Amino acid sequence: MEQAFDIFLWTMTALAIVVFIALHYVEAGYGYLFNPKFGPAVSNRTGWMVMEAPVFIVMIILWLASERAFDAAPLVLFALFECHYLQRAFIFPLLLRGQSKMPLGIILMGAFFNVLNALMQGGWIFHVAPEGYYDGWFSRPCLYIGVAIFIAGMAINLHSDHIIRHLRKPGDTRHYIPKGGMFRYVSSANYFGELLEWIGFAIASWSWAGAVFALWTFANLAPRAASLYKRYEQEFGEEFTSLHRKRIIPFIY
């Protein structure tokens, strides 16, 4: 199993690099960058639930099927992972405003990746990590550092989403520049928060699987942040560029 899992992780690593390059040429057409070429339009609420719920469910199955289900350290990692996807799959969609749409193709691709990611994270934590790998984990700094970074990232992500949701009044369809919070430093503060979450998770789990997911998060979100930055420049001009923000990582990129 370990050898097959290693091949799986190497494959996912290579695909992350391919996706990072491809997304600099092909924008993922949802949200502000909506593009109908990615398939029939589905309501955002339905789209987010269909896209994110599978990872939540598959992770539970992997947890229940494990002899380590109630070991302390794996249980903490499981709780962090599921906390994010509980919010993203079942709470976030209900908070969405307006009648925005998401292409079916984006939904299906996202759901497929999410299932693979559940197999990566849950597979490692509950089935592939060597026996005793997480023994004594509460005496290791990586757990506390990783959890702190994860919580900070989730707080930034949730606050940034709140700012974005409240940019418009009911019935308003115009676009606005998000302001406040980490938007003072980056144009895609919600993505910065999510990237921090999964860097924190990778540190807390101290695993190649966690690192691959952090790499995937950057590969997916950094090009999208760059595309959004260009769109803001085109639509708002100097009003946006005068803010001197970075794209996704404060003071760096």
N, C-alpha and C positions, 0 to 999 in steps of 0.2 A: 504493500500500500504506500509506503513512504516514497519508493522510487517513482510510482505513478503520480503521486502528489507533487513531487519535485518537478516532473515534466509538465504537469498542469501549471505550476507557478511560473516556470520558465516561459511557457507559452503565453500566459497572461501578461508577463512582463514585456515580451516582444510585441504583443498586441497593443499594450499601452503606448509604446513608442510610436507604432504605426498610427494609432488614433490621434496622438498629439500632433504629428505631422499633418495628417489628413484634415484635422479641424482648423488648420491655418488656411486651408483652401476651400473648405466646404463648411458653412455655418450650420450648426444644429438649429433647425428652424422652429423654435418654440418661444413662447413668451414675447418679449420685445422684438425678437428676431423671427417671428412666425413666418413660415414659408409653406404654402400648400403642396409643394412638390413632394413633401414627405408623407403624403397620404391624406385620407379624409379627416376632416376636423372633428375632434371629440371635445366635450366640455372639459375645462381644466380640472374641475373637481373629480370627475370620473377618471380622467387620464392619470392624475397623480395617484389615486387609489390603486388603479390597475397596475401602474408601473412600480409602485413601492411596496404594496402588500405582499407580493411573493417572497421577498427577502425576509420579511418579518416571520412569515409562516414557515419557510424552509429552515430558518435558524431554530425555531421552536422544535421542529421535527428532529433536527440533529442533536439538540440538547436532550430531548426526551429519550433518544435512542442511545445515549451515552452512559457508561458506568461512572463518568465523572460529573454527572449532572449537578450534584450538590456539593462538589468540592469548592472550597471558598473562592480561590482566585479565578478559576474558569467562570464561576457564577457571577463575579463582579464584572468580568469582561462581557459576558452574555448580557448583563443588565445594561451596561453602557451602550452596547450595540443596539439592543432592542428599544432602549429609551429613544434613541435617535429615530428609528424607523416607526415606532409607535406615533411619534409626533408627525413625521413626514408622510406617512400613509393614511392616518386616520384623523389627525387633528388639523394639520396644515390645510388639507383640501376644504375642510368645513369653514375655515377662516377666510378663504379667498373671496374677493369681491368682484363684481362685474360679470361679464359673459364671455371672457376670453376662452380661446380654443387651443387645443394641442393636436398636432398631427398624429394619426394612428401609428405611423411608422416609428416615430420617436418613442411612443409609449411601448411598443413591442420590443424595440432595441434596448430600451432602458430596463424593461422587465427581465429580458434575457440576461443582460449583464448582472442585474441584481441577484438572480438565482445563482449565477456562477460565483458571485462574491460571497453569498451565504455559504456555498460549498467551500470556498477558500477559508473564510474566517471560522465558521463552525466546524469545518473539517479539521483544521489545525487544532483548535482549542479543545475539542471534545473527542477527537478520534486519532489524530496523527502525531501530535506532540508526544515525545517520549514519556514513558511512565515516570512520574515524579518530577516532570519538567517544572510544574508550577508549585511544587512543595516549597514552603518557606518564602513564598512570593511577597508576603506582607512585610518581610524584613528587607526588601530590595527597593532602592530609590526609584527605579524605573516605573514601578506601579504608581507611586504617588505623583511623580512628575507627569507621567502620561495622563492620569486621571485629571490632574489640575489643568493641563493643556486642553484636554477634551471638554471639560466643563466650561472653560473660558471660550473655546471655539463655539460651543453650542449656544452660550449666552449671546455672543456676537451674532451668530446666525439668526437666532430668534428675534433679537432686537432689530436687526437689519431688515428681516422680512416684515416686521411690524411697521417700520418706516415706509417700506415700499407699498404695503397695503393701504396706507393712509395718505398716499400722495394725491389721490383723487377724491372728490366728493361724488356722491351718487349721481349717475347720469353723465359725468364728465368723461370724455374719451381722450383728452389730450395727454401728452407725455410730459413728465417733469423730471428735473434732476434731483435724485435723492440727496438729502442733507441730514447732518447730525450723526452721532455715534461714530463708527469706523468709516462712514462715508466721508468724513473729513480728510481721510488719507488715501482711500482707494474708491474707484468707481463701482466696484463689485464687492462691497463689504460682506454681503451674505455668502459669497463664494469663499472669501478669506476665512470667515468663521467655519465653514464646512471643511475647508482644507486643514485648519487647525485641529478640528475634531479628530480627523483620521490620522493626522500625525501623532496626536496624543494617544489614540488607540494603538497605533503601531508601537509606540514606546511602552505603553502599559502591557501589551501582550508580548513584547520583545520577540517578534516573529517575522519571518520572511513574508508570510501571508499578509500580515498587517502592513508591512512596508510596501508590498505590491499594491494594496488598496490605496495607500497614501499616494503612490505614484500614479495610479489610475485617476484619482481625484484631481491631481494637478494636471494630468494629460487631458482630462475632459474640461476642467473649469478654466484653466489659464487661457487657452485659445478663445473660449467663449467670452471671457472677461475682455480680451483684446478686441473681439468683434463688437462687444457692447461699447467699449471705449470709442471705437471709430464711429459707431452710430450716434453716440452722444456728441462727438465732434461735428459730425455732419448736420445734426439737427439743431444744436444749440450754439455752435461756433465759439466765440470768445467767452460767452457766458459760462461755458463749461471749461474751456482750456485755461481760463484765468484762475481756476481753483487749484491748478497744479497737483492734481491727484495722480497716483499710480493706478495700475489696473487691478491687481489682486493682492500684491504683497506690499505693505506700507514701506515707503522710502527705497524700495528695490525695483519692483516691476509692476 
